[in-house]
Amino acid sequence: MSFEKKIHLKGGEEIKQIIRQYPPTYFWRYLSGIIFLFAISFFMFWLISRGWWGQVAYGVGMFIGLYIIVQTWFFANANVLIITNERVVDINRMGWFDEVMSSAGYLDLKDVFVRKKGMMGNVFNFGTLTVETKSQQVVLEFEKIHQPQKWQNLILELRDSYRRNRHLSGKREIYESFIKIIPQLSEEDLCEIYDLISAKLATINANNKSDQAV
């Protein structure tokens, strides 16, 4: 299943970035699985010659090595932080059949924090990205990502852009609603609106003349 379907994108919503854990932080798991496979393969002929128990031991050893590699690959690709133009979604795979999905919309987003802990995190520039909401009902935390400041800036930029667009969209909706109800207004209401518009235009003209004089 694609991430677009998994997080149920809304109309007009699009994925800007998919972030995963920094590969060097889990490379040692791949390495341990490969070493295990090499070790069991080294004793392959000796184990097979031992009879049924040696063959079983060889099969179990190969299974364990492959399991370590497959498990590492699966969780590295299943645990992601998705940034869209409207929200941030954290998909946290707790087990093979246990997944937690949390999201925070930009209207409710309060701040984004970065923490780089230890010498390795500071030298190789990876750390934890924390997204905090105004209600504090949802706090997203994604660990061991490369260049966390880069994604922090991206989220904050998208948040500000979303709020600006939302504000302009709200003004446009009010304007369109106002235009629709004009035919339904009484003469008294229209006169009052006319006076308000005239006063506003007079203020704008006065300001323009003042600026030209300067």
TAVEN-V98545 format. One record per residue. N is the residue number from 1. OMEGA is omega in whole degrees, -180 to 180 (none if undefined). Layout:
BEGIN
n: [N | N]
omega: [OMEGA | OMEGA]
END
This chain:
BEGIN
n: [1 | 2 | 3 | 4 | 5 | 6 | 7 | 8 | 9 | 10 | 11 | 12 | 13 | 14 | 15 | 16 | 17 | 18 | 19 | 20 | 21 | 22 | 23 | 24 | 25 | 26 | 27 | 28 | 29 | 30 | 31 | 32 | 33 | 34 | 35 | 36 | 37 | 38 | 39 | 40 | 41 | 42 | 43 | 44 | 45 | 46 | 47 | 48 | 49 | 50 | 51 | 52 | 53 | 54 | 55 | 56 | 57 | 58 | 59 | 60 | 61 | 62 | 63 | 64 | 65 | 66 | 67 | 68 | 69 | 70 | 71 | 72 | 73 | 74 | 75 | 76 | 77 | 78 | 79 | 80 | 81 | 82 | 83 | 84 | 85 | 86 | 87 | 88 | 89 | 90 | 91 | 92 | 93 | 94 | 95 | 96 | 97 | 98 | 99 | 100 | 101 | 102 | 103 | 104 | 105 | 106 | 107 | 108 | 109 | 110 | 111 | 112 | 113 | 114 | 115 | 116 | 117 | 118 | 119 | 120 | 121 | 122 | 123 | 124 | 125 | 126 | 127 | 128 | 129 | 130 | 131 | 132 | 133 | 134 | 135 | 136 | 137 | 138 | 139 | 140 | 141 | 142 | 143 | 144 | 145 | 146 | 147 | 148 | 149 | 150 | 151 | 152 | 153 | 154 | 155 | 156 | 157 | 158 | 159 | 160 | 161 | 162 | 163 | 164 | 165 | 166 | 167 | 168 | 169 | 170 | 171 | 172 | 173 | 174 | 175 | 176 | 177 | 178 | 179 | 180 | 181 | 182 | 183 | 184 | 185 | 186 | 187 | 188 | 189 | 190 | 191 | 192 | 193 | 194 | 195 | 196 | 197 | 198 | 199 | 200 | 201 | 202 | 203 | 204 | 205 | 206 | 207 | 208 | 209 | 210 | 211 | 212 | 213 | 214]
omega: [180 | 179 | 179 | 179 | -176 | -177 | 176 | 179 | 178 | 179 | -179 | -180 | 178 | -179 | 179 | -177 | 173 | -175 | 177 | 178 | -179 | -175 | -180 | -178 | 177 | 179 | -178 | 178 | 174 | -177 | 180 | 177 | 179 | 179 | 179 | 179 | 179 | -179 | -179 | 177 | 179 | -180 | -175 | -176 | 180 | -179 | -179 | -180 | 180 | -179 | -172 | -177 | 177 | 177 | 177 | 180 | 179 | -180 | 179 | 179 | 178 | 179 | -179 | 180 | 179 | 180 | 179 | -179 | -179 | 179 | 179 | 179 | -176 | -177 | 178 | -179 | -178 | 179 | -175 | 171 | -176 | 179 | 176 | 178 | -179 | -174 | 174 | -177 | 178 | 176 | -175 | 179 | -178 | -180 | -179 | -178 | -179 | -176 | 177 | 179 | 179 | 179 | 178 | 178 | -176 | 178 | -178 | -175 | -178 | -177 | 179 | -177 | 177 | 176 | 174 | -173 | 175 | -178 | -177 | -179 | -179 | -179 | -177 | 173 | 172 | -177 | -176 | 177 | -179 | 178 | -178 | 179 | 180 | -179 | -178 | 175 | 179 | 174 | -179 | -179 | -179 | -172 | 170 | 175 | -178 | 179 | -177 | 179 | 180 | -179 | 175 | 180 | -180 | -179 | -179 | 177 | 179 | 177 | -179 | 179 | 180 | -179 | 177 | -179 | 179 | 180 | 179 | 179 | 178 | 178 | -180 | 179 | 178 | -180 | -178 | 178 | 179 | 180 | -177 | -175 | -179 | -180 | -177 | -176 | 178 | 179 | 180 | 179 | -179 | 178 | 179 | 178 | 179 | 180 | 179 | 180 | 180 | 179 | 180 | 179 | 178 | 178 | 179 | 180 | 179 | 179 | 179 | 178 | 179 | 180 | 179 | 180 | 179 | none]
END
